[in-house]
Amino acid sequence: MQINTTMPGRLKPFFTQELEQAALNFSAHNLQQSWRHLERAHIIGQPYPYEHSLVHWKMLQFGVAIKDTQEVLGQLPRLLVGGVKSFVGTIPVGNTGGANVPPLKPMEIPADLQDIISQHS
């Protein structure tokens, strides 16, 4: 079992950039692009409790803002247990984090994110 507590400093800028792009696209009403950046932030942040929980919080806020009941209801349990699963190292690697995918389903990590994670973790 691997215990994760904090995101490596070299990886943090990539995580932050995805969250910033999500916010910028949301402000510009580019909802699909905004969501895509939240998913990418989730993939990067998933192994780390704080970042994992933060992305689920942002996804919950996104669901509330667009009045998507399925997303809101799907994010609540993810928000409650996501960080714990990160802490104990039992995450479904590559999962994009939205209510539109099973919460325990591992998924393929996009090649560009795999490179970032491999080089900066």
C-alpha positions as CSV (number, residue, x, y, z in Angstrom):
1,M,0.0,0.0,0.0
2,Q,1.3,3.4,-1.0
3,I,0.4,6.4,1.2
4,N,0.2,9.7,-0.6
5,T,0.1,13.0,1.2
6,T,1.3,15.9,-0.9
7,M,1.6,16.5,-4.7
8,P,5.2,16.9,-5.9
9,G,6.1,20.6,-6.4
10,R,7.1,19.8,-10.0
11,L,3.7,18.5,-10.8
12,K,1.7,21.2,-9.1
13,P,1.9,23.8,-12.0
14,F,0.3,21.3,-14.4
15,F,-2.5,20.7,-12.0
16,T,-3.0,24.4,-11.4
17,Q,-3.0,25.2,-15.1
18,E,-5.8,22.7,-15.7
19,L,-7.9,24.3,-13.0
20,E,-7.2,27.8,-14.3
21,Q,-8.1,26.7,-17.8
22,A,-11.3,25.1,-16.5
23,A,-12.3,28.4,-14.8
24,L,-11.4,30.5,-17.9
25,N,-13.4,28.3,-20.2
26,F,-16.3,28.3,-17.8
27,S,-16.3,32.1,-17.6
28,A,-16.3,32.1,-21.4
29,H,-19.3,29.7,-21.5
30,N,-17.2,27.0,-23.1
31,L,-18.7,24.3,-20.8
32,Q,-17.4,21.3,-22.7
33,Q,-13.8,22.6,-22.6
34,S,-14.1,23.6,-19.0
35,W,-15.3,20.1,-18.0
36,R,-12.4,18.6,-20.1
37,H,-9.9,20.6,-18.0
38,L,-11.5,19.5,-14.8
39,E,-11.2,15.9,-15.9
40,R,-7.5,16.4,-16.7
41,A,-7.0,18.1,-13.3
42,H,-8.6,15.0,-11.8
43,I,-6.3,12.6,-13.5
44,I,-3.2,14.6,-12.4
45,G,-4.5,15.2,-8.9
46,Q,-6.1,11.9,-8.2
47,P,-3.2,10.3,-6.3
48,Y,-3.1,13.2,-3.8
49,P,-5.8,13.7,-1.1
50,Y,-6.1,17.5,-1.2
51,E,-5.9,17.9,-4.9
52,H,-8.3,15.0,-5.5
53,S,-10.8,16.4,-3.1
54,L,-10.4,19.9,-4.6
55,V,-11.2,18.7,-8.1
56,H,-14.3,16.9,-6.9
57,W,-15.3,20.1,-5.1
58,K,-14.8,22.0,-8.4
59,M,-16.8,19.4,-10.3
60,L,-19.6,19.7,-7.7
61,Q,-19.6,23.5,-8.2
62,F,-19.7,23.0,-11.9
63,G,-22.7,20.7,-11.6
64,V,-24.5,23.2,-9.3
65,A,-23.8,26.1,-11.7
66,I,-25.2,24.3,-14.7
67,K,-28.0,22.7,-12.7
68,D,-27.0,19.1,-13.5
69,T,-28.6,17.0,-10.7
70,Q,-26.9,13.9,-11.9
71,E,-23.5,15.5,-11.6
72,V,-24.2,17.0,-8.2
73,L,-25.5,13.7,-6.8
74,G,-22.6,11.9,-8.3
75,Q,-20.0,14.3,-6.9
76,L,-21.2,14.1,-3.3
77,P,-19.9,10.5,-2.5
78,R,-16.8,11.2,-4.6
79,L,-16.1,14.3,-2.6
80,L,-16.5,12.4,0.7
81,V,-14.3,9.4,-0.1
82,G,-12.0,10.5,-3.0
83,G,-9.3,12.0,-0.8
84,V,-9.3,9.0,1.6
85,K,-8.8,6.6,-1.4
86,S,-5.9,8.8,-2.5
87,F,-4.3,8.8,0.9
88,V,-4.3,5.0,1.1
89,G,-3.4,4.6,-2.6
90,T,-6.5,2.7,-3.8
91,I,-7.6,5.0,-6.7
92,P,-8.9,3.8,-10.1
93,V,-6.0,5.2,-12.1
94,G,-6.9,7.4,-15.0
95,N,-10.6,7.8,-14.0
96,T,-11.8,11.2,-15.1
97,G,-13.9,11.8,-12.0
98,G,-17.3,12.8,-13.4
99,A,-20.6,11.2,-12.6
100,N,-20.7,10.1,-16.2
101,V,-18.2,7.3,-15.5
102,P,-18.2,4.5,-12.9
103,P,-16.3,5.8,-9.8
104,L,-14.1,2.7,-9.5
105,K,-13.3,2.2,-13.2
106,P,-9.7,2.6,-14.2
107,M,-9.2,4.4,-17.5
108,E,-6.4,5.0,-19.9
109,I,-4.4,8.2,-19.2
110,P,-4.0,10.4,-22.2
111,A,-0.5,10.3,-23.5
112,D,0.4,13.9,-22.8
113,L,-0.8,13.6,-19.2
114,Q,1.1,10.3,-18.8
115,D,4.3,12.1,-20.0
116,I,3.7,15.0,-17.5
117,I,3.0,12.6,-14.6
118,S,6.0,10.4,-15.4
119,Q,8.4,13.3,-15.8
120,H,7.3,15.4,-12.9
121,S,6.2,13.0,-10.1
